[in-house]
Amino acid sequence: MLWLGNWQLDKWERRNAQLAAYAARDGQTTKAVTDLRDGNLTQFDKVALELSFDAKRQILIDSIVKDGKNGFYVISLAFTGDNQPLLVNRGWIAQTPTREPLGDLELPDVPVSVTGRVGGMPVGGLRLGDIDTNVSAWPAVMHYPTLEEAGRMLSVELADWVLLAESGPGQTMRREWTPAGLPPERHLGYAVQWFALTAALTLLLLITYVRSRRQERSAHDK
């Protein structure tokens, strides 16, 4: 229980640091990016790119719930002017009961300016083995593919980050990029609970020990 309490404290600290890093970029000047492998780019940086989209091949990441509704994240393949491939998370759209997207997935056939944040692929709470990267139809409905798996599906060597779009095609899609996860206070509350349980168990053990010693002495006196 002490280990679990310390684990939650660690998660509290890391979550605070993550949210602080995201907030610190809010006032940042947007960087114009031409080289996707620019070593100066860091998570949550605000960037602007000129991109050409692959309108035929898109990935719909399933089981993304917003306000109690099931939906997809729409992940689109795009290329810079010198043909560097990049995945763009264009946002969230709802789905029908038969898992069809409720929204327009269309993409322009000309280069467009897109702004957003440096991010990564959505990560699920539980992963059951590797994903089959052989796709027979597009858009492909998937459950939390990694960047490497997406690259194999699309037969391209992707940049090691994903653009979390704030402008560009798909303006009606829901775009909320605050880092997903529990609020820091929840982790702190869990830590307090584990430490309180540890204290209670320790107290019970001490009471039990004292009572057993008294019973032993009482039996010995008789």
Residue pairs with C-beta under 8 A, 6 or more apart in sequence:
1 194
1 195
1 197
1 198
1 201
2 194
2 195
2 198
4 194
5 191
5 192
5 194
5 195
5 198
6 191
8 187
8 188
8 190
8 191
8 194
9 187
9 188
9 191
11 187
12 184
12 187
12 188
12 191
15 181
15 182
15 183
15 184
15 187
16 184
18 179
18 181
19 178
19 179
19 184
21 43
21 44
22 44
22 177
22 178
22 179
24 44
25 44
25 45
25 46
25 117
28 45
28 46
29 46
30 46
30 47
30 48
30 115
31 41
31 45
31 46
31 47
31 48
32 47
32 48
32 49
33 41
33 47
33 48
33 49
34 49
34 80
34 81
34 82
35 84
36 80
36 84
36 86
36 159
36 161
37 84
37 159
37 160
41 47
41 118
41 161
42 118
43 118
43 119
43 120
43 161
44 117
44 118
44 119
45 117
45 118
46 115
46 116
46 117
47 115
47 116
47 117
47 118
47 163
48 113
48 114
48 115
49 80
49 86
49 113
49 114
49 115
49 163
50 80
50 81
50 111
50 112
50 113
50 114
51 78
51 79
51 80
51 86
51 88
51 111
51 112
51 113
51 114
51 168
52 78
52 79
52 81
52 110
52 111
52 112
53 76
53 77
53 78
53 88
53 107
53 108
53 112
53 169
54 76
54 77
54 78
54 79
54 107
54 154
55 106
55 107
55 108
55 109
56 138
57 77
57 138
57 139
57 140
57 154
58 74
58 75
58 76
58 77
58 105
58 107
58 138
58 139
58 140
59 74
59 75
59 76
59 87
59 139
59 140
59 142
59 145
59 150
59 153
60 72
60 73
60 74
60 75
60 101
60 139
60 140
60 141
60 142
61 72
61 73
61 75
61 121
61 122
61 142
61 143
61 144
61 145
62 72
62 95
62 99
62 141
62 142
62 143
63 70
63 124
63 143
64 70
64 71
64 72
64 73
64 92
64 122
65 71
66 92
66 94
66 174
69 94
70 94
70 95
71 92
71 93
71 94
71 95
71 102
72 92
72 93
72 95
72 101
72 141
73 89
73 91
73 92
73 122
74 89
74 90
74 91
74 92
74 93
74 101
74 103
74 105
74 139
74 170
74 173
75 87
75 88
75 89
75 90
75 121
75 150
75 162
76 87
76 88
76 90
76 107
76 169
77 85
77 86
77 87
77 88
77 154
77 156
78 85
78 86
78 87
78 88
78 114
78 163
79 85
79 86
80 86
81 111
84 159
85 154
85 156
85 157
85 158
85 159
86 158
86 159
86 161
86 162
86 163
87 121
87 147
87 150
87 158
87 159
87 162
87 163
88 114
88 116
88 162
88 163
88 165
88 168
89 119
89 121
89 122
89 162
89 163
89 164
89 165
90 165
90 168
90 169
90 170
90 173
90 175
91 165
91 170
91 173
91 174
91 175
92 173
92 174
92 175
92 176
93 101
93 102
93 103
93 173
93 174
94 101
94 102
94 103
95 101
95 102
96 102
99 141
101 139
103 172
103 173
104 170
104 172
105 139
106 169
107 169
108 169
112 168
112 169
113 167
113 168
114 163
114 165
114 167
114 168
114 169
115 165
115 166
115 167
115 168
116 163
116 164
116 165
116 166
116 167
116 168
116 177
117 163
117 164
117 166
117 177
118 161
118 163
118 164
119 161
119 162
119 163
119 164
119 177
120 147
120 161
120 162
121 144
121 145
121 146
121 147
121 150
121 162
122 144
122 180
123 144
124 143
124 144
127 144
130 149
131 142
131 143
131 144
131 145
131 146
131 149
133 145
133 149
133 152
133 153
135 153
140 153
145 153
147 158
147 160
147 162
150 158
151 157
151 158
164 175
164 177
165 175
166 175
166 177
